[in-house]
């Protein structure tokens, strides 16, 4: 089965203000731990908002169109936190968005065959991946999962081909899909 990495479509530069994320700086979101978040507020300079909201904080914010695909697939290892999308005047223009905390993290990087750049930490235990030039996956570790966070790779989202196709078939916007094999960040 083929897998894809999800990225934000950064050409959709609609987010006016990301200050509302400040209280969450340093929160271990998408590391496989349950969290307790208050409602998030985002301000947009456009009323045409994509189904996936790109943000520099690395939070995963999807609307109900994408979330419905996950729920139809039976994904039960995702926490959803409310997000209010506001216009310039502070009026809520959508409450259809959720911030996702994915609880399924899989150690599936084939370190021997991937090309990675590492931090300069002195001990191997403290090093972390700074960049991926050529990703290779350990498929036995994935165990045919539909959707997960790739451990150690700056938390990229990985989707199985059929789930990615279901999102594409629904016409969802704000996402780009890249083949996981050979992926470069």
N, C-alpha and C positions, 0 to 999 in steps of 0.2 A: 504494500500500500504506500502511496506517495504522501508526503507531508509538506506543509507550507508554513512559512513564517509570516505573521501579520505585521504590517507596518502602517503607521498613520499616513494619510495623503497630506503631506505638508504644504501642498499648494493651496489648501483650504485654510488660509490664515484669517480666521474669523474671530478668534477669541480675543476680546478686548482686554480682559483683566484676569490674571491667574492668582491674585492675592488671596483669594478664598482658600487656596491650598496651603497657605503658610502654616496653619495649625498642624498639618500632617507631615511636615518636613521631618524626615528620619523615621517615620512609621514604617514598620516592616511589611508593607502591603505586597502581596503576591510572593511571599516566601513560604506559603503553606501553613500559615497560622491564622486562626480566626481573630477578627478584630471587632472593635466597637467604634464606629464613626458617627459623628453627628451629620446632619444634612449639609451637603456641599452646595454652594451657590456660584454660578458662573455667569459672567456678563459678556454678551455678544454685541458686535457692531453690525450684525446682519440678522434678518429673520429667517434666512435660508440656512438651516443648520444641518450638517451631514449626520448620518446615522451613527458614526463614530467620531467623537470629538478629539482632535489632536491636541496634545498639551506637552509642554516641555518637562513636566514633572513625572512622566512615565505612568500616570494613572490610566486605567482602561475605562473609558466612559462610552457606553453604548446605549442606544435607545431600544424601545420595545421590539422594533423590527428584528434586530440582531438577537436580542435576548430570547425572543420567541423561537428562533432556530435552535438555540441551546436547550431550551425547555422541551421542545419537541423531540430532541435527540436524547433526552433523559439525563442531561448533565446535572448532577446533584452536588457537585463539589465546588460551587461558586457562591460566595456571599455577595449580596446586592445592597448597595447603599444609595439612598435617595439623593438626587441632584436636581436643583431648580435652575433652569436657564432663564436669565433675566435680560430685558432690553436695557437701553441706555438710561431709562428712567427708573429702573429697579422693579419694573413690573414683570411678574413671572409669565414667560411666553411658552414654556413647556415644562412639564413635570414627568415627561416620558423617558427620561434618562436615568441611568444607574451607573454608579462607580462599582467596578467588579474587583473582588478579591478572589483570585483563583487559588484553590487549596491543593490542587494536584501539581506537584513539582517533581519532575523526573530527571534523574542524572543520566542523560542520554547522549552526551557528547562523546564521540569517539576521539579521545585525545591523541592517540597514535597517528591517526590519519587526517585529523583536522589541522588547519594552519591558523594558529592563534597568536596574538601578542599579549604578553603578560605584564602585570605591574612589576615594579622594581623592588618589591618587598624582599627582605633578606632571607626569610624562611619560606619554604614551599607551602607550608600550612597557611601563611598569611597572604600569599599571592592571590591575585584575582585576574580574570580575563578582561583586558582592556579593549580588545577588538578581535573580530573574527574575519579572516581573509578567505577561508575555504572550510565551511562546516561539513562535517560528516557525522552521521548519527549511529548510535548503537541500537539497532532495531529490536533485539531481544529485550532490552530494558523498557522499551516503549509499550510492548505488550498490546499492540493494536488500539491504544487509547485514542479517543476522538479529539481531545483538546487538553493542553497542559502548558505549564511554564517550563522552559528549558533551564535547568539548574546550572548556574555558573556563567551563563551567557548574557549578562545584563537583562535577564528575565524576558527574553523574547517569547511571544505567544506562538505556540505550534498547534496547527490544526491538521487533522487527517483530511485527505482529499475530498471525501464525500461531504464533510461538514463545510469545508471551504466552498464547495460547489453549491450547497444549499444557500449560503449567504449570497453568493453571486446571483443565483437564480431569483432571489428575492429582490434584487436590484439595490442592495444596500450601498451607501456611499460613505466616503471618508476612509476607506481601507485599501491597502494594496497587498497583494499576496506574492510571495517569493518562494521558489522551490527551496526547501530546506537543505537538500544536498547541493553543496557548492555555495550556499548562502554566504554573503559578505556584509558585515555591518560597518 
